[in-house]
Amino acid sequence: HGDSSGSFIVLEGRLTEEVGARPVGGELHCSGIATHHRPGSQRTFGSSYLHKVTNNDVEPAVSLHLYSPALTQMNEYVEVDGLLEAVYLQRVGQHW
């Protein structure tokens, strides 16, 4: 989420949130923590929070996401040997 903090709430369906951790030393380790969010479930996070939110169910899901300051970039990561590596940076106005 770049420099933005945010919050999301599940309105319909179910979402899975996988959380990455940023330990001291700067390496991004996969935490292995997954949380299932149902309607009414909410998560608020700071700008250094790293997560992946997906719909793993066959039923549709609807969620509302809010960011401050306004969202201007998104980072994409891949897992390599238990570590997360940044592979792509999307910027508003260039990629969406």
LOTOR-942540 format. One record per residue (C-alpha): x, y, z. Coordinates in steps of 0.25 Angstrom, whole numbers, padded with zeros to 4 digits, always signed. Each point is the difference from the previous one (the first is absolute). Layout:
BEGIN
XYZ
...
This chain:
BEGIN
+0000+0000+0000
+0012+0009-0002
+0000+0011+0011
-0015-0002+0003
-0007-0006+0013
-0013-0006-0002
-0012-0008+0004
-0009-0010-0007
-0013-0006+0004
-0007-0013-0006
-0014+0003-0004
-0004-0013-0007
+0007-0013-0001
+0013-0005+0006
+0014+0005-0002
+0013-0006+0004
+0011+0009+0004
+0015-0005+0000
+0009+0009+0008
+0015+0002-0002
+0009+0005+0011
+0012+0010-0001
+0010-0004+0011
+0012+0009+0005
+0011-0002-0011
-0009+0004-0011
-0003-0014-0006
-0015-0003-0003
-0004-0014+0005
-0013-0007-0003
-0007-0001+0014
-0009-0012-0004
-0011+0007+0007
-0014+0000-0008
-0013+0006+0006
-0013-0003-0006
-0009+0012+0000
-0015-0001-0001
-0011+0012-0002
+0003+0010+0011
+0014-0003+0002
+0009+0011+0000
+0016+0003-0001
+0007+0013+0002
+0015+0001-0003
+0011+0009-0001
+0009+0003-0012
+0010-0010+0003
-0010-0012+0000
+0001-0010-0010
-0011-0009-0004
-0007-0007-0011
-0016-0001+0000
-0006-0010-0009
-0014-0007-0002
+0003-0015+0000
-0015-0004+0000
-0009-0002-0011
-0010+0010+0004
+0003+0015-0003
+0005+0009+0011
-0001+0015+0001
+0009+0009+0009
+0002+0015+0002
+0015+0005+0001
+0004+0014+0005
+0013+0006-0001
+0007+0013+0006
+0007+0007-0006
-0006-0004-0013
+0005-0013-0006
+0010+0003-0011
+0008-0013-0001
-0001-0015+0003
+0012-0009+0001
-0001-0015-0005
+0009-0011+0007
+0004-0014-0002
+0004-0010+0010
+0014-0006-0002
+0005-0010+0010
-0009+0006+0011
+0004+0014-0003
-0008+0011-0007
+0006+0007-0012
-0006+0012-0006
-0002-0002-0015
-0009+0010-0005
-0004+0015+0003
-0013+0005-0005
-0002+0015+0000
-0014+0007-0002
+0000+0007-0013
+0009-0009-0006
-0005-0014+0002
-0015+0003+0005
